[in-house]
Amino acid sequence: MEKYIYIYGVNPVEESLLNPTMKLNKLYLLSTGKHNDYYFKLALERHLEVVFCSTDKMTTLVETNKHQNLVLEICKPENYYLTTLIEKSLQSKHPFLLVLDQISDPHNFGAILRTCDLFNVDGIIILDKRQVDINNTIAKTSAGAFNYVTVCRVNNLTNAIESLKKKVFEFMLQV
């Protein structure tokens, strides 16, 4: 399993650089980019290594030419445990979790993450197999929202839903 992923594009890179909880590794900038000063400054504030390179090198890293001359190497977002996600969501006034089954299109998953961020969803529960993994396409499509939506991977959705039912029932009894 990959330890790092490359994300690209203005919104995902900027959101990640501005998010203090994101674990970042390296920023790739075009040698003659027009907004380099801004991104270079953000990278220095985060104590990141900055690599100046060509457009071709960036295209090779992210396997697309739609990188907008910005590529950021980040640590792959961690997977949350179901119990942690449930406890976190029960702390909010209106707990809101989303369960997804077999989302295989990264563009759809990115759009779902963007929508979840907009509606303050506490987290998403997905299968650990037959489900697209967080990658650069999802980061780009979510416009950086993947930074803010907690994702929990489970091996059995039925068991996860049963756990949710039990926890919510216990919570309702305590109120």
N, C-alpha and C positions, 0 to 999 in steps of 0.2 A: 504494500500500500504506500502511496506517495506521502511524503512528509510535507512537501510544499506544493502549492498550486500557483499558477500565474493568472493574475486578473489584469484586465486591460480596459481602457476607456476612461474618459474624464470623470464621470460620476462614480463608478465603483472604486477607482483609485483614490479620488479625493475623499470619499466617505471613509475609506479604510485608513487613510493617513490621518484623518481628523478624529477617528474613533480610538481613544486611548486603550480600550480593551483588546483591540486587534493585535495579534502577534505577527509582526512583519519582519521580513528578512532583507530584501533588497529592492531598490527602485531603479528601473531602467528608463533613461531619458534619451531622447534624440539629441545628438550632438549640437544641433542648431535650432532647437525648438523655441517657439515664441513665448511660451509660458513657463519655461524651465525655471526661472528664478523663484516663482511661487512654489512649485513642487519640490525644488531643491531645498528651499527654506523649511517646508513641512518635513521633509526627510531628515534634515539636520536636527530639527527639534525632537524627532523620534530616534535619533542616533542610528540612522540606517546607512548602509553602504549605498552609494549612488554610482551607477555604471552608465557612462555615456556611450551610446552605441548607434548603429545605423538602423534605418527602417527595416532593412532585410533581416537583421539579427532579431528585432522585435517580432517580425512576421514569423520567423522560425520558432521563436519561443512559444507563441500563442497559437500558431497554426492558422492564422488569419491576418489579412492586411487591414482589418477594421480596428486596430488598436489605438488609434488617435494619438500615436507617438508617446504613449504612456503604458508601461508594464510594471506591475508590482508583484513581487514574489512574497507570498504570505504563507504562514503555517496553516495547514488545513484546519478548518473549524472543528472544535472538539464535539464529540457526541455526548449528549446529556443522558443520564440514567432516567428511567421513567419515574422512579420515586422522587428524584430531585425536581423533575419538571412538574409533577403533580403538586408537590409542596410549594414550589414557586408560584404556580398558578393560583393555588388556594389563598395566597396572601393578597391577591388583588380583589377589588370590590366585586367585580364580575368576571370570574374565571372563564377563560375562553381558550380551548385547545382544539386543534384541527387534526383529524386522523385521515391520512391519505394512503391509498392502496395502489401500488404499482404505477407511479408516474414515471414514464420512461422518456418523455421529451424534455430536454433541458430548458427549452424556451417556455414551455408551460409551467415547469417548476419555478423558474425565475419569476414569471408573472404572478404565480401564487404567493411566493415570498414577498413580492412587492405589495400585493393586496393585503397580506397578513400584517405587514408592517403598518400600512395605512389604517387598518382597523384594530390595531393594538392586540393582536392575537398573542397569547402568552407563549405558545409553542406549537410545533407541528410534530406529530408522531407518524413515522414512516417505517416501512419494512427495511431490513438491512440487506435484502436481496431483491432482485427484480425491480429496482428503483434507481433512478439516475443519482449519481453521487455529486456532491458539490464540486463544481468545476468552473473554468473561466467563462463558459457560456452562461451558466446560471448567474454568476456574479455580474456579468454585463447586463443580462436581461432583467435582473432584479434591481438594477440601478443602485447597487450597494446595499439593498435591504437585507441581503443575506447576513450582513453584520449584526442585525438587530433582532432577528427572529430565531428563537431557540429551536434546534432540531434534535429530536430523539429518535434513534434507530432501534427498532425491536425486531426480534425474530418471529414473533407471532402476534398479529394484530388482535385476534380474538382474546388472547390473554391480556393484552394491554387494555382493551375496552372493558374487560371484567374488572381489572384493577381500578380503572377510572370510576366504574359504577360503585365499587366498594368504598373508595376514598370519598367520593361525593356524598354517598349515603352517610358515612361516618361524620363528615363535615356538617351535613344538615342536621344530624342529631345533636351536635354540640352547640348549635346556634340557639 
